[in-house]
């Protein structure tokens, strides 16, 4: 899985890449359109594809096939235009749902098997697994942004930022001139070629490494499914059927908020604060700080959560996010406040590391026999958050978008504690929704080993 994490060094163009894709392809709104296509197609793929592909191919080969689709996006950026970026964005989005669901399912299966062998608690191991994984995954923001920043720092077209332009930074003034402030000029094309070449090379190495070295942990189950004659339509609709579960309904606001807060940092903070006040060439370095803190936070969260319970970790993440959002509402960014840009990115990374680790672990604990559909729902609702944010991004003032983010956080703080309270009181448990006749779990009998109350 370490080598698969390296793939996201080139997806820094897309994830920490929300800002990089918008900046590199800003002409005629191509960057925003590309990202909208990515998350729109990812939302669609999360509904239909993950259970079908994972049960048919198994986790390993679903990951490999999805990684190959991800590579097309870097090739599309070599000669970026509507005819190249829009189709490759759609391909990347369609691969995103199966890729992430397969990754999460693979980690869950590994944790459950280790728990059976060691007679331990699966939920504790699962939290540690996700902590280690997201620590490696988020470290890709360090290496990917370091690479892009070192390459783009060779660009000679660095504009000076006037005091007049600084008045449009942050939540200061709401005007169309905001998008023109700061140094948002596209780097030289030869530098883009160099960066994309590095991303493609790392992606190919990562894909080959997973194909050769990753254990095919559920290969026998996938082979059994292919020969079972089960309805492909029923399997594909497993994600939709799970929406009737009240546990999932209470988790949806937190999952949507996860997409909203990530898109806010990658798009709004990098554009309206970093690029506006410091220039596009500083974005990568600020996101390195975000990635480093996110990586450390993910690892520590995986170790600490079994001792404190998820409620404490979610509360810490929510408090940190709230403080950052309130600070951004009142802060007027200026080049003299250089350290503050990195402080905000670092604190946001700490909170996001907790959220990503614990959201994925919670879904794995609550839906042990519906892993593929559960993790597909994470991608579905997180993508809905991204798509919602991109939809209103160019139509609302930054202050309005900030208050909307605060509202989403507030809703999450109502529904998630309610879920934990109901589970603790036995009103809703880890019981499974009724399965369709003939539907089988990926690993038989593993769900009985998972007990929710011990993680509170």
MIZARO-603477 format. One record per residue (C-alpha): residue number from 1; x, y, z. Coordinates in nm, 2 decimals. Layout:
// MIZARO-603477
[NUM [X Y Z]]
...
This chain:
// MIZARO-603477
[1 [0.00 0.00 0.00]]
[2 [0.30 0.23 0.05]]
[3 [0.36 0.23 -0.33]]
[4 [0.00 0.30 -0.40]]
[5 [0.03 0.61 -0.18]]
[6 [0.30 0.74 -0.41]]
[7 [0.05 0.76 -0.69]]
[8 [-0.11 1.06 -0.51]]
[9 [0.21 1.25 -0.55]]
[10 [0.09 1.32 -0.90]]
[11 [-0.27 1.36 -0.78]]
[12 [-0.14 1.66 -0.59]]
[13 [-0.23 1.82 -0.92]]
[14 [-0.59 1.72 -0.85]]
[15 [-0.63 1.70 -0.47]]
[16 [-0.39 1.95 -0.33]]
[17 [-0.46 1.96 -0.70]]
[18 [-0.78 2.14 -0.67]]
[19 [-0.58 2.46 -0.65]]
[20 [-0.31 2.35 -0.89]]
[21 [-0.55 2.24 -1.16]]
[22 [-0.75 2.56 -1.13]]
[23 [-0.43 2.77 -1.14]]
[24 [-0.27 2.58 -1.43]]
[25 [-0.59 2.57 -1.64]]
[26 [-0.77 2.89 -1.53]]
[27 [-0.84 3.00 -1.89]]
[28 [-1.21 3.01 -1.97]]
[29 [-1.29 2.83 -1.65]]
[30 [-1.13 2.50 -1.77]]
[31 [-0.98 2.43 -1.42]]
[32 [-1.31 2.46 -1.24]]
[33 [-1.49 2.27 -1.51]]
[34 [-1.24 1.99 -1.50]]
[35 [-1.27 1.95 -1.12]]
[36 [-1.65 1.96 -1.14]]
[37 [-1.64 1.68 -1.40]]
[38 [-1.40 1.48 -1.17]]
[39 [-1.63 1.50 -0.87]]
[40 [-1.95 1.46 -1.06]]
[41 [-1.83 1.14 -1.22]]
[42 [-1.68 1.02 -0.89]]
[43 [-2.02 1.07 -0.73]]
[44 [-2.18 0.86 -1.01]]
[45 [-1.91 0.59 -0.99]]
[46 [-1.95 0.57 -0.61]]
[47 [-2.31 0.48 -0.65]]
[48 [-2.28 0.20 -0.90]]
[49 [-1.92 0.07 -0.95]]
[50 [-1.74 -0.02 -0.63]]
[51 [-1.93 -0.33 -0.51]]
[52 [-1.95 -0.46 -0.86]]
[53 [-1.58 -0.42 -0.94]]
[54 [-1.45 -0.53 -0.60]]
[55 [-1.66 -0.84 -0.59]]
[56 [-1.57 -0.93 -0.95]]
[57 [-1.20 -0.84 -0.96]]
[58 [-1.10 -0.84 -0.60]]
[59 [-0.95 -0.54 -0.41]]
[60 [-0.60 -0.58 -0.56]]
[61 [-0.69 -0.57 -0.93]]
[62 [-0.96 -0.31 -0.88]]
[63 [-0.68 -0.09 -0.73]]
[64 [-0.45 -0.16 -1.03]]
[65 [-0.72 -0.09 -1.29]]
[66 [-0.82 0.23 -1.12]]
[67 [-0.47 0.35 -1.09]]
[68 [-0.43 0.31 -1.47]]
[69 [-0.73 0.54 -1.51]]
[70 [-0.58 0.79 -1.28]]
[71 [-0.27 0.81 -1.50]]
[72 [-0.48 0.94 -1.79]]
[73 [-0.53 1.27 -1.61]]
[74 [-0.16 1.35 -1.60]]
[75 [-0.14 1.27 -1.97]]
[76 [-0.43 1.50 -2.03]]
[77 [-0.25 1.78 -1.85]]
[78 [0.05 1.75 -2.09]]
[79 [-0.15 1.93 -2.36]]
[80 [-0.43 2.08 -2.15]]
[81 [-0.74 2.18 -2.34]]
[82 [-1.11 2.11 -2.33]]
[83 [-1.08 1.81 -2.56]]
[84 [-0.81 1.65 -2.34]]
[85 [-0.89 1.75 -1.98]]
[86 [-1.27 1.69 -1.97]]
[87 [-1.26 1.33 -2.09]]
[88 [-0.96 1.24 -1.87]]
[89 [-1.13 1.41 -1.58]]
[90 [-1.43 1.19 -1.63]]
[91 [-1.21 0.88 -1.64]]
[92 [-1.03 0.98 -1.32]]
[93 [-1.36 1.04 -1.15]]
[94 [-1.51 0.71 -1.25]]
[95 [-1.20 0.53 -1.12]]
[96 [-1.21 0.72 -0.79]]
[97 [-1.50 0.54 -0.63]]
[98 [-1.37 0.19 -0.69]]
[99 [-1.01 0.29 -0.60]]
[100 [-1.09 0.43 -0.26]]
[101 [-1.35 0.17 -0.18]]
[102 [-1.11 -0.11 -0.27]]
[103 [-0.84 0.04 -0.06]]
[104 [-1.06 0.08 0.24]]
[105 [-1.20 -0.27 0.20]]
[106 [-0.85 -0.41 0.17]]
[107 [-0.75 -0.24 0.50]]
[108 [-1.06 -0.36 0.68]]
[109 [-1.01 -0.72 0.56]]
[110 [-0.65 -0.71 0.68]]
[111 [-0.75 -0.57 1.02]]
[112 [-1.03 -0.83 1.07]]
[113 [-0.80 -1.12 0.98]]
[114 [-0.53 -1.00 1.21]]
[115 [-0.79 -0.96 1.49]]
[116 [-0.90 -1.32 1.44]]
[117 [-0.54 -1.45 1.45]]
[118 [-0.45 -1.25 1.76]]
[119 [-0.79 -1.26 1.92]]
[120 [-0.79 -0.88 1.94]]
[121 [-1.05 -0.61 1.89]]
[122 [-1.10 -0.54 1.52]]
[123 [-1.21 -0.18 1.57]]
[124 [-0.88 -0.10 1.75]]
[125 [-0.67 -0.25 1.48]]
[126 [-0.88 -0.09 1.21]]
[127 [-0.82 0.25 1.35]]
[128 [-0.44 0.18 1.36]]
[129 [-0.45 0.05 1.00]]
[130 [-0.62 0.37 0.87]]
[131 [-0.39 0.58 1.08]]
[132 [-0.08 0.43 0.92]]
[133 [-0.23 0.44 0.57]]
[134 [-0.34 0.80 0.59]]
[135 [-0.01 0.90 0.74]]
[136 [0.16 0.76 0.42]]
[137 [-0.11 0.89 0.19]]
[138 [-0.10 1.25 0.33]]
[139 [0.28 1.25 0.31]]
[140 [0.24 1.25 -0.06]]
[141 [0.13 1.61 -0.03]]
[142 [0.48 1.68 0.10]]
[143 [0.67 1.51 -0.18]]
[144 [0.42 1.61 -0.46]]
[145 [0.41 1.98 -0.35]]
[146 [0.78 1.99 -0.29]]
[147 [0.84 1.86 -0.64]]
[148 [0.60 2.10 -0.80]]
[149 [0.72 2.40 -0.60]]
[150 [1.09 2.33 -0.68]]
[151 [1.00 2.30 -1.05]]
[152 [0.77 2.61 -1.06]]
[153 [1.02 2.82 -0.86]]
[154 [1.23 2.83 -1.18]]
[155 [0.95 3.03 -1.34]]
[156 [1.07 3.39 -1.42]]
[157 [0.71 3.53 -1.45]]
[158 [0.65 3.62 -1.09]]
[159 [0.43 3.93 -1.05]]
[160 [0.45 4.19 -0.78]]
[161 [0.14 4.22 -0.56]]
[162 [0.03 4.58 -0.49]]
[163 [-0.13 4.71 -0.17]]
[164 [-0.44 4.79 -0.37]]
[165 [-0.47 4.42 -0.47]]
[166 [-0.43 4.30 -0.11]]
[167 [-0.76 4.46 -0.02]]
[168 [-0.94 4.18 -0.21]]
[169 [-0.76 3.91 -0.02]]
[170 [-0.94 3.70 0.25]]
[171 [-1.29 3.80 0.35]]
[172 [-1.22 4.16 0.28]]
[173 [-1.41 4.27 -0.03]]
[174 [-1.64 4.07 -0.25]]
[175 [-1.57 4.16 -0.61]]
[176 [-1.48 4.01 -0.94]]
[177 [-1.14 4.16 -0.91]]
[178 [-1.05 3.91 -0.65]]
[179 [-0.98 3.64 -0.91]]
[180 [-0.73 3.88 -1.08]]
[181 [-0.53 3.96 -0.76]]
[182 [-0.21 3.80 -0.67]]
[183 [0.03 3.62 -0.90]]
[184 [-0.19 3.35 -1.07]]
[185 [-0.01 3.35 -1.40]]
[186 [0.04 3.01 -1.57]]
[187 [0.40 2.88 -1.54]]
[188 [0.61 2.82 -1.85]]
[189 [0.50 2.52 -2.06]]
[190 [0.83 2.34 -2.04]]
[191 [0.80 2.34 -1.66]]
[192 [0.45 2.19 -1.69]]
[193 [0.60 1.91 -1.91]]
[194 [0.87 1.84 -1.65]]
[195 [0.62 1.82 -1.37]]
[196 [0.37 1.60 -1.56]]
[197 [0.66 1.37 -1.67]]
[198 [0.76 1.32 -1.31]]
[199 [0.40 1.25 -1.20]]
[200 [0.35 1.00 -1.48]]
[201 [0.68 0.82 -1.40]]
[202 [0.59 0.79 -1.03]]
[203 [0.24 0.67 -1.12]]
[204 [0.37 0.39 -1.34]]
[205 [0.61 0.28 -1.07]]
[206 [0.33 0.28 -0.82]]
[207 [0.10 0.08 -1.04]]
[208 [0.36 -0.18 -1.12]]
[209 [0.46 -0.21 -0.75]]
[210 [0.10 -0.28 -0.65]]
[211 [0.05 -0.53 -0.93]]
[212 [0.36 -0.72 -0.84]]
[213 [0.39 -0.70 -0.46]]
[214 [0.04 -0.65 -0.31]]
[215 [-0.12 -0.97 -0.18]]
[216 [-0.44 -1.07 -0.35]]
[217 [-0.61 -1.10 -0.01]]
[218 [-0.97 -1.17 -0.14]]
[219 [-0.89 -1.34 -0.47]]
[220 [-1.07 -1.66 -0.38]]
[221 [-1.38 -1.47 -0.28]]
[222 [-1.38 -1.28 -0.61]]
[223 [-1.34 -1.60 -0.80]]
[224 [-1.63 -1.75 -0.61]]
[225 [-1.85 -1.45 -0.69]]
[226 [-1.77 -1.47 -1.06]]
[227 [-1.89 -1.83 -1.07]]
[228 [-2.19 -1.78 -0.85]]
[229 [-2.42 -1.63 -1.11]]
[230 [-2.54 -1.35 -0.87]]
[231 [-2.72 -1.05 -1.03]]
[232 [-2.47 -0.78 -1.13]]
[233 [-2.75 -0.52 -1.11]]
[234 [-2.83 -0.62 -0.75]]
[235 [-2.46 -0.61 -0.66]]
[236 [-2.42 -0.26 -0.82]]
[237 [-2.71 -0.12 -0.63]]
[238 [-2.57 -0.23 -0.29]]
[239 [-2.45 0.12 -0.22]]
[240 [-2.80 0.26 -0.27]]
[241 [-2.97 -0.01 -0.06]]
[242 [-2.74 0.08 0.24]]
[243 [-2.88 0.43 0.24]]
[244 [-3.19 0.29 0.43]]
[245 [-2.97 0.22 0.73]]
[246 [-3.02 0.48 1.00]]
[247 [-2.65 0.46 1.11]]
[248 [-2.55 0.57 0.76]]
[249 [-2.80 0.85 0.75]]
[250 [-2.65 1.00 1.07]]
[251 [-2.30 0.97 0.93]]
[252 [-2.39 1.15 0.60]]
[253 [-2.36 1.51 0.74]]
[254 [-2.01 1.44 0.88]]
[255 [-1.90 1.28 0.55]]
[256 [-2.03 1.58 0.34]]
[257 [-1.86 1.82 0.58]]
[258 [-1.53 1.63 0.51]]
[259 [-1.56 1.71 0.14]]
[260 [-1.66 2.07 0.21]]
[261 [-1.37 2.14 0.45]]
[262 [-1.11 1.98 0.21]]
[263 [-1.24 2.18 -0.09]]
[264 [-1.24 2.50 0.12]]
[265 [-0.87 2.46 0.20]]
[266 [-0.76 2.35 -0.14]]
[267 [-0.97 2.60 -0.34]]
[268 [-1.06 2.90 -0.12]]
[269 [-0.77 2.92 0.12]]
[270 [-0.51 2.87 -0.15]]
[271 [-0.68 3.11 -0.39]]
[272 [-0.81 3.39 -0.17]]
[273 [-0.53 3.39 0.09]]
[274 [-0.21 3.23 -0.03]]
[275 [-0.22 3.31 -0.40]]
[276 [-0.38 3.65 -0.34]]
[277 [-0.13 3.77 -0.08]]
[278 [0.19 3.58 -0.16]]
[279 [0.16 3.43 -0.51]]
[280 [0.10 3.10 -0.68]]
[281 [0.46 2.99 -0.63]]
[282 [0.40 2.97 -0.25]]
[283 [0.10 2.74 -0.26]]
[284 [0.31 2.43 -0.28]]
[285 [0.51 2.52 0.03]]
[286 [0.20 2.60 0.24]]
[287 [0.05 2.27 0.13]]
[288 [0.37 2.09 0.23]]
[289 [0.30 2.22 0.58]]
[290 [-0.06 2.09 0.55]]
[291 [0.05 1.75 0.43]]
[292 [0.32 1.71 0.70]]
[293 [0.08 1.79 0.99]]
[294 [-0.19 1.58 0.83]]
[295 [0.04 1.28 0.80]]
[296 [0.16 1.31 1.16]]
[297 [-0.19 1.36 1.29]]
[298 [-0.32 1.06 1.10]]
[299 [-0.06 0.83 1.25]]
[300 [-0.10 0.96 1.60]]
[301 [-0.48 0.95 1.58]]
[302 [-0.46 0.58 1.48]]
[303 [-0.26 0.51 1.80]]
[304 [-0.46 0.73 2.04]]
[305 [-0.82 0.67 1.92]]
[306 [-0.83 0.32 2.07]]
[307 [-0.75 0.47 2.41]]
[308 [-0.97 0.78 2.40]]
[309 [-1.26 0.67 2.17]]
[310 [-1.38 0.83 1.86]]
[311 [-1.59 1.10 2.02]]
[312 [-1.29 1.27 2.18]]
[313 [-1.10 1.26 1.85]]
[314 [-1.39 1.40 1.65]]
[315 [-1.44 1.67 1.91]]
[316 [-1.07 1.77 1.88]]
[317 [-1.10 1.79 1.50]]
[318 [-1.42 2.00 1.52]]
[319 [-1.28 2.24 1.77]]
[320 [-0.96 2.29 1.56]]
[321 [-1.16 2.34 1.24]]
[322 [-1.39 2.59 1.42]]
[323 [-1.10 2.80 1.55]]
[324 [-0.94 2.81 1.20]]
[325 [-1.26 2.91 1.03]]
[326 [-1.33 3.18 1.28]]
[327 [-0.97 3.31 1.24]]
[328 [-1.01 3.32 0.86]]
[329 [-1.32 3.53 0.90]]
[330 [-1.14 3.81 1.08]]
[331 [-0.79 3.78 0.94]]
[332 [-0.68 4.01 0.66]]
[333 [-0.39 3.83 0.49]]
[334 [-0.08 4.03 0.41]]
[335 [0.27 3.93 0.30]]
[336 [0.40 4.04 0.64]]
[337 [0.20 3.77 0.81]]
[338 [0.40 3.50 0.64]]
[339 [0.40 3.25 0.93]]
[340 [0.02 3.27 0.98]]
[341 [-0.04 3.11 0.63]]
[342 [0.16 2.80 0.75]]
[343 [-0.01 2.80 1.09]]
[344 [-0.36 2.78 0.94]]
[345 [-0.25 2.51 0.69]]
[346 [-0.08 2.31 0.97]]
[347 [-0.38 2.32 1.21]]
[348 [-0.62 2.24 0.92]]
[349 [-0.40 1.94 0.83]]
[350 [-0.41 1.82 1.19]]
[351 [-0.79 1.83 1.20]]
[352 [-0.83 1.68 0.85]]
[353 [-0.60 1.39 0.95]]
[354 [-0.83 1.30 1.24]]
[355 [-1.14 1.33 1.03]]
[356 [-1.02 1.11 0.75]]
[357 [-0.88 0.84 0.97]]
[358 [-1.18 0.82 1.20]]
[359 [-1.45 0.86 0.94]]
[360 [-1.31 0.56 0.74]]
[361 [-1.26 0.36 1.06]]
[362 [-1.62 0.43 1.18]]
[363 [-1.77 0.31 0.85]]
[364 [-1.56 -0.01 0.87]]
[365 [-1.67 -0.08 1.23]]
[366 [-2.04 -0.01 1.17]]
[367 [-2.08 -0.20 0.85]]
[368 [-1.85 -0.50 0.87]]
[369 [-2.04 -0.72 0.62]]
[370 [-2.11 -0.44 0.38]]
[371 [-1.76 -0.29 0.35]]
[372 [-1.77 -0.23 -0.03]]
[373 [-2.10 -0.04 -0.02]]
[374 [-2.01 0.14 0.30]]
[375 [-1.68 0.28 0.17]]
[376 [-1.85 0.36 -0.16]]
[377 [-2.09 0.58 0.04]]
[378 [-1.80 0.77 0.19]]
[379 [-1.68 0.86 -0.16]]
[380 [-2.04 0.93 -0.27]]
[381 [-2.11 1.18 0.01]]
[382 [-1.76 1.33 0.03]]
[383 [-1.78 1.39 -0.35]]
[384 [-2.12 1.55 -0.30]]
[385 [-1.95 1.79 -0.06]]
[386 [-1.68 1.87 -0.32]]
[387 [-1.93 1.91 -0.60]]
[388 [-2.15 2.14 -0.38]]
[389 [-1.85 2.36 -0.29]]
[390 [-1.74 2.39 -0.66]]
[391 [-2.09 2.46 -0.76]]
[392 [-2.13 2.77 -0.55]]
[393 [-1.76 2.87 -0.55]]
[394 [-1.78 3.13 -0.83]]
[395 [-2.13 3.26 -0.73]]
[396 [-2.09 3.35 -0.36]]
[397 [-1.87 3.58 -0.16]]
[398 [-1.60 3.42 0.05]]
[399 [-1.77 3.53 0.37]]
[400 [-2.09 3.35 0.27]]
[401 [-1.90 3.03 0.18]]
[402 [-1.72 3.05 0.52]]
[403 [-2.06 3.07 0.70]]
[404 [-2.19 2.78 0.50]]
[405 [-1.89 2.57 0.61]]
[406 [-1.96 2.67 0.97]]
[407 [-2.32 2.56 0.93]]
[408 [-2.22 2.22 0.79]]
[409 [-1.98 2.17 1.09]]
[410 [-2.26 2.26 1.33]]
[411 [-2.50 2.00 1.16]]
[412 [-2.23 1.74 1.19]]
[413 [-2.19 1.81 1.56]]
[414 [-2.56 1.73 1.60]]
[415 [-2.59 1.41 1.41]]
[416 [-2.26 1.23 1.49]]
[417 [-2.30 1.25 1.87]]
[418 [-2.66 1.14 1.83]]
[419 [-2.53 0.83 1.64]]
[420 [-2.29 0.74 1.92]]
[421 [-2.55 0.80 2.18]]
[422 [-2.80 0.57 2.01]]
[423 [-2.54 0.30 1.96]]
[424 [-2.44 0.32 2.33]]
[425 [-2.80 0.29 2.44]]
[426 [-2.86 0.00 2.21]]
[427 [-3.12 0.18 2.00]]
[428 [-2.92 0.10 1.69]]
[429 [-2.63 -0.14 1.68]]
[430 [-2.39 -0.30 1.44]]
[431 [-2.66 -0.52 1.30]]
[432 [-2.67 -0.56 0.93]]
[433 [-2.95 -0.45 0.70]]
[434 [-3.13 -0.74 0.53]]
[435 [-2.93 -0.89 0.26]]
[436 [-3.06 -0.98 -0.08]]
[437 [-3.10 -1.35 -0.13]]
[438 [-2.77 -1.50 -0.24]]
[439 [-2.56 -1.20 -0.15]]
[440 [-2.25 -1.29 0.05]]
[441 [-2.01 -1.10 0.25]]
[442 [-1.65 -1.07 0.14]]
[443 [-1.52 -1.25 0.44]]
[444 [-1.77 -1.48 0.61]]
[445 [-1.82 -1.45 0.98]]
[446 [-1.58 -1.16 1.04]]
[447 [-1.86 -0.91 1.13]]
[448 [-1.94 -1.09 1.46]]
[449 [-1.60 -1.00 1.60]]
[450 [-1.66 -0.63 1.59]]
[451 [-1.83 -0.47 1.89]]
[452 [-1.91 -0.10 1.87]]
[453 [-1.94 -0.02 2.24]]
[454 [-1.58 -0.10 2.32]]
[455 [-1.46 0.19 2.10]]
[456 [-1.66 0.46 2.28]]
